[in-house]
């Protein structure tokens, strides 16, 4: 299998520790785009017996992986202090993502797996994207086609609107956008996840899914027409369902993915039910991209207590999707 490209993430966060622990846990073969000196220092400080092997090309990763963490060097601009993000290192963080994406587009990496970034730190350095998802879409020539899915063994959720303020999310919600997100998700679940006929549950926007218009008309005027259009195309879609009951165990058994109207409506149930195994997957790109579903965790960085479960899940899912071509 072509090795996976694992990005640096914010060097002041827990990404480096997770990278080292993922190798210890014998994750699918990956190489890191990181500063090898900082990973060596981190391994020493945390007393992790993880060798760091500097490589010159991604093709060297499989052989090097037997010896330690293979690293394609991306040098930091300033020393790292755990838990204290530094905008001086923003450019190497961005460069790590850019290089990983180029390698995936060239077929030299099977997928891109991203360690968590600090968006606020990057914004201060002129980063012009709301987050990883939109940046990767621009890098791969697919702006506007990107769809964010959070997946775990218990639940898959897809928000229609993502990294925008809630007020703007409600203003931009449209029948066309709901249908487009569902189509992209349907294609990904069919082609990459191996589901012949994915089943979708669509969340309402308002309490009780609008209660027939008494609590809001978005269900009747925006969401129901989108569902009707998707059904006419042959998709297995139900809803709109009241958001407060559609994530129970019994309800989850009736669908393969939930289409939600805004960011927190999707991510709160996923992270509450199964944050440890949750994976962020970007759909609609010409490459495979996954990420752990947590953030930089500056409060525990450098303390040796970060759990690698979500990163391991992201690496394993990336390898599984890559194996399907």
C-alpha positions as CSV (number, residue, x, y, z in Angstrom):
1,X,0.0,0.0,0.0
2,X,1.2,3.5,-0.7
3,X,2.1,5.1,2.6
4,X,-0.1,7.8,4.2
5,X,1.1,11.4,4.6
6,X,0.7,12.7,8.1
7,X,0.9,16.5,8.6
8,X,2.6,18.3,11.4
9,X,-0.4,20.1,12.9
10,X,0.3,22.9,15.4
11,X,3.7,22.0,16.9
12,X,2.7,23.5,20.2
13,X,-0.2,21.1,20.4
14,X,-0.5,17.3,20.9
15,X,0.0,16.3,17.2
16,X,3.7,15.4,17.6
17,X,3.0,13.2,20.5
18,X,0.2,11.5,18.7
19,X,2.4,10.9,15.7
20,X,5.0,9.1,17.9
21,X,2.4,7.1,19.7
22,X,0.7,6.1,16.4
23,X,3.9,4.5,15.3
24,X,4.2,2.7,18.7
25,X,0.7,1.4,18.2
26,X,1.7,0.1,14.7
27,X,-0.7,2.2,12.7
28,X,-0.9,1.6,9.0
29,X,2.3,2.7,7.3
30,X,2.7,6.5,7.2
31,X,5.4,9.2,7.0
32,X,5.3,12.5,8.8
33,X,5.8,15.9,7.2
34,X,7.4,17.5,10.3
35,X,10.6,18.7,11.8
36,X,12.6,15.6,12.7
37,X,14.6,17.4,15.4
38,X,11.5,18.5,17.2
39,X,10.1,14.9,17.1
40,X,13.3,13.5,18.5
41,X,13.3,16.1,21.3
42,X,9.7,15.3,22.0
43,X,10.3,11.6,22.2
44,X,13.2,12.2,24.5
45,X,11.2,14.6,26.8
46,X,8.3,12.2,27.0
47,X,10.5,9.2,27.4
48,X,9.0,7.5,24.4
49,X,11.2,4.9,22.8
50,X,10.4,5.9,19.2
51,X,13.2,6.4,16.7
52,X,12.8,9.1,14.1
53,X,14.1,8.3,10.7
54,X,14.7,11.2,8.3
55,X,13.8,10.3,4.7
56,X,14.4,12.0,1.4
57,X,11.3,10.8,-0.5
58,X,7.9,9.3,0.4
59,X,8.9,6.1,-1.4
60,X,11.4,5.4,1.3
61,X,8.7,5.3,4.0
62,X,7.8,1.6,4.0
63,X,11.4,0.5,4.6
64,X,12.0,3.2,7.2
65,X,8.8,2.5,9.0
66,X,10.2,-0.8,10.3
67,X,12.9,1.3,12.0
68,X,11.0,4.3,13.3
69,X,8.8,7.2,12.3
70,X,9.7,8.2,8.7
71,X,9.9,12.0,8.4
72,X,10.1,14.1,5.3
73,X,11.6,17.2,6.8
74,X,9.6,20.5,7.2
75,X,11.8,22.6,9.4
76,X,10.3,24.9,12.0
77,X,11.2,28.6,12.1
78,X,11.4,28.9,16.0
79,X,11.7,26.6,19.0
80,X,8.5,25.1,20.3
81,X,7.1,25.5,23.8
82,X,4.3,23.0,24.4
83,X,0.9,24.7,24.9
84,X,2.1,28.0,23.6
85,X,1.3,28.5,19.9
86,X,3.7,30.7,18.0
87,X,2.8,32.4,14.8
88,X,6.4,32.3,13.7
89,X,5.8,28.6,13.0
90,X,2.7,29.2,10.9
91,X,4.4,29.0,7.6
92,X,5.9,25.5,8.3
93,X,2.5,24.3,9.5
94,X,0.9,25.4,6.2
95,X,3.8,24.1,4.2
96,X,3.3,20.6,5.7
97,X,-0.3,20.5,4.5
98,X,0.6,21.8,1.1
99,X,3.4,19.3,0.6
100,X,1.3,16.4,1.8
101,X,-1.5,17.4,-0.6
102,X,0.9,17.6,-3.6
103,X,2.2,14.1,-2.8
104,X,-1.3,12.7,-2.6
105,X,-2.3,14.3,-5.9
106,X,0.8,12.8,-7.5
107,X,0.0,9.4,-6.2
108,X,3.1,9.3,-3.9
109,X,0.9,9.3,-0.8
110,X,-2.2,7.1,-0.4
111,X,-4.1,9.7,1.6
112,X,-3.5,12.8,3.6
113,X,-4.1,12.6,7.4
114,X,-4.0,15.9,9.2
115,X,-2.9,16.6,12.8
116,X,-4.9,19.4,14.4
117,X,-4.1,23.0,13.7
118,X,-4.7,26.2,15.6
119,X,-6.8,28.3,13.2
120,X,-6.5,31.4,15.3
121,X,-2.7,31.2,15.1
122,X,-2.7,30.7,11.3
123,X,-5.2,33.5,10.9
124,X,-2.8,35.8,12.6
125,X,-0.2,34.8,10.0
126,X,-2.5,35.6,7.1
127,X,-4.1,32.2,6.5
128,X,-7.1,32.9,4.4
129,X,-9.3,29.8,5.0
130,X,-11.8,28.9,7.7
131,X,-10.0,25.6,8.3
132,X,-8.4,22.5,6.8
133,X,-11.4,21.5,4.8
134,X,-11.6,24.7,2.7
135,X,-7.8,24.9,2.3
136,X,-7.6,21.4,1.0
137,X,-10.4,22.1,-1.4
138,X,-8.5,25.0,-2.8
139,X,-5.2,23.1,-3.0
140,X,-6.9,20.2,-4.9
141,X,-8.8,22.5,-7.3
142,X,-12.2,21.6,-5.8
143,X,-13.4,24.8,-4.0
144,X,-17.1,24.6,-3.2
145,X,-17.2,20.9,-3.7
146,X,-15.8,20.0,-0.2
147,X,-18.1,18.2,2.3
148,X,-17.2,17.5,5.9
149,X,-18.2,14.2,7.4
150,X,-17.5,13.0,10.9
151,X,-17.5,9.2,11.1
152,X,-17.2,6.6,13.9
153,X,-18.4,3.0,14.3
154,X,-21.5,4.5,16.0
155,X,-22.5,7.3,13.7
156,X,-21.8,9.3,10.6
157,X,-22.8,13.0,10.4
158,X,-22.6,15.6,7.6
159,X,-23.2,19.3,8.3
160,X,-24.6,21.2,5.3
161,X,-23.1,24.5,6.6
162,X,-19.7,24.2,8.3
163,X,-17.3,26.9,9.5
164,X,-19.5,30.0,9.5
165,X,-21.3,31.8,12.4
166,X,-24.7,30.3,13.2
167,X,-26.6,33.3,12.0
168,X,-24.9,33.1,8.6
169,X,-25.4,29.4,8.5
170,X,-29.1,29.9,8.7
171,X,-29.0,32.7,6.1
172,X,-27.1,30.5,3.6
173,X,-29.1,27.3,4.1
174,X,-30.8,26.4,0.8
175,X,-32.6,23.5,-0.9
176,X,-29.8,23.4,-3.5
177,X,-27.0,23.2,-0.9
178,X,-28.7,20.4,1.1
179,X,-29.2,18.4,-2.1
180,X,-25.6,18.9,-3.3
181,X,-24.2,17.8,0.1
182,X,-26.4,14.7,0.1
183,X,-25.3,13.8,-3.5
184,X,-21.6,14.1,-2.6
185,X,-22.0,12.1,0.5
186,X,-24.0,9.4,-1.4
187,X,-21.2,9.1,-4.0
188,X,-18.5,8.8,-1.3
189,X,-20.4,6.2,0.8
190,X,-21.1,4.2,-2.4
191,X,-17.7,4.5,-4.0
192,X,-15.2,4.7,-1.1
193,X,-17.1,3.2,1.8
194,X,-18.6,0.3,-0.1
195,X,-22.3,0.9,0.7
196,X,-24.3,-0.1,-2.4
197,X,-27.4,2.0,-1.3
198,X,-26.7,4.4,1.5
199,X,-29.6,5.5,3.7
200,X,-29.9,9.1,4.8
201,X,-31.8,10.7,7.6
202,X,-32.1,14.5,7.2
203,X,-32.4,16.6,10.3
204,X,-34.9,19.4,10.7
205,X,-33.7,22.9,11.6
206,X,-36.2,24.0,14.2
207,X,-37.5,22.3,17.4
208,X,-39.8,19.4,16.6
209,X,-38.7,19.8,12.9
210,X,-40.9,22.9,12.7
211,X,-44.1,21.4,14.1
212,X,-45.9,21.8,10.8
213,X,-44.8,25.4,10.4
214,X,-45.8,26.5,14.0
215,X,-42.1,26.6,15.0
216,X,-40.5,27.6,11.8
217,X,-41.1,27.1,8.1
218,X,-37.6,26.1,6.9
219,X,-38.6,22.4,7.0
220,X,-41.5,23.0,4.6
221,X,-39.9,25.6,2.3
222,X,-36.3,24.4,2.2
223,X,-35.6,21.0,3.6
224,X,-38.7,19.0,2.3
225,X,-38.2,20.2,-1.3
226,X,-34.5,19.0,-1.1
227,X,-35.6,15.6,0.2
228,X,-38.2,15.3,-2.6
229,X,-35.6,16.2,-5.2
230,X,-33.2,13.6,-3.9
231,X,-35.9,10.9,-3.7
232,X,-36.8,11.6,-7.3
233,X,-33.1,10.9,-8.2
234,X,-33.4,7.5,-6.5
235,X,-31.6,8.3,-3.2
236,X,-32.8,6.6,0.0
237,X,-33.6,9.8,2.1
238,X,-36.0,10.3,5.0
239,X,-36.9,13.3,7.1
240,X,-36.9,16.0,8.1
241,X,-36.6,14.4,11.6
242,X,-36.7,16.3,14.9
243,X,-33.0,16.8,15.8
244,X,-33.5,15.9,19.5
245,X,-34.6,12.3,18.8
246,X,-32.8,11.3,15.6
247,X,-29.6,10.3,17.4
248,X,-30.9,7.7,19.8
249,X,-29.7,4.1,19.4
250,X,-32.9,3.0,17.8
251,X,-33.0,5.9,15.4
252,X,-29.4,5.5,14.3
253,X,-30.1,1.9,13.2
254,X,-32.3,3.2,10.5
255,X,-29.7,5.2,8.5
256,X,-26.1,5.2,7.4
257,X,-25.5,9.0,7.6
258,X,-27.3,11.9,9.1
259,X,-27.5,15.1,7.0
260,X,-27.5,18.0,9.5
261,X,-28.2,21.7,8.9
262,X,-25.3,23.3,10.8
263,X,-21.9,22.5,12.4
264,X,-22.9,21.8,16.0
265,X,-26.1,20.0,15.2
266,X,-23.8,17.3,13.6
267,X,-20.7,17.4,15.7
268,X,-22.2,17.4,19.2
269,X,-23.9,14.0,18.9
270,X,-20.9,12.4,17.2
271,X,-18.4,13.7,19.8
272,X,-20.7,12.9,22.7
273,X,-21.3,9.3,21.5
274,X,-17.9,8.4,20.3
275,X,-15.2,11.1,20.3
276,X,-12.4,8.6,21.0
277,X,-13.0,6.9,17.6
278,X,-14.3,9.8,15.7
279,X,-12.7,10.7,12.4
280,X,-13.1,13.9,10.2
281,X,-13.3,12.9,6.5
282,X,-13.4,15.4,3.7
283,X,-15.6,14.3,0.9
284,X,-15.7,15.7,-2.6
285,X,-11.9,16.0,-3.1
286,X,-9.8,14.1,-5.7
287,X,-7.7,12.8,-2.7
288,X,-8.5,11.0,0.5
289,X,-8.2,13.2,3.6
290,X,-9.0,12.2,7.2
291,X,-8.2,13.8,10.6
292,X,-8.8,13.1,14.3
293,X,-12.0,14.8,15.5
294,X,-10.3,16.7,18.3
295,X,-8.3,19.9,18.4
296,X,-4.7,20.9,19.4
297,X,-5.4,20.3,23.2
298,X,-2.8,23.0,24.2
299,X,-3.7,22.4,27.9
300,X,-2.2,18.9,27.9
301,X,0.5,19.3,25.3
302,X,3.9,18.1,26.4
303,X,2.5,16.3,29.4
304,X,2.5,12.8,28.0
305,X,-1.1,12.1,28.6
306,X,-2.6,12.6,25.1
307,X,-4.5,9.6,23.8
308,X,-3.8,8.6,20.2
309,X,-7.1,6.7,19.6
310,X,-8.7,9.3,17.2
311,X,-5.5,9.7,15.2
312,X,-5.2,5.9,15.0
313,X,-8.8,5.7,13.8
314,X,-8.1,8.4,11.2
315,X,-5.0,6.5,9.9
316,X,-6.9,3.2,9.7
317,X,-9.8,4.7,7.9
318,X,-7.5,6.5,5.4
319,X,-5.8,3.2,4.7
320,X,-9.1,1.4,4.3
321,X,-10.4,4.0,1.9
322,X,-7.1,4.1,0.0
323,X,-7.2,0.3,-0.4
324,X,-10.5,0.7,-2.4
325,X,-8.8,3.0,-4.9
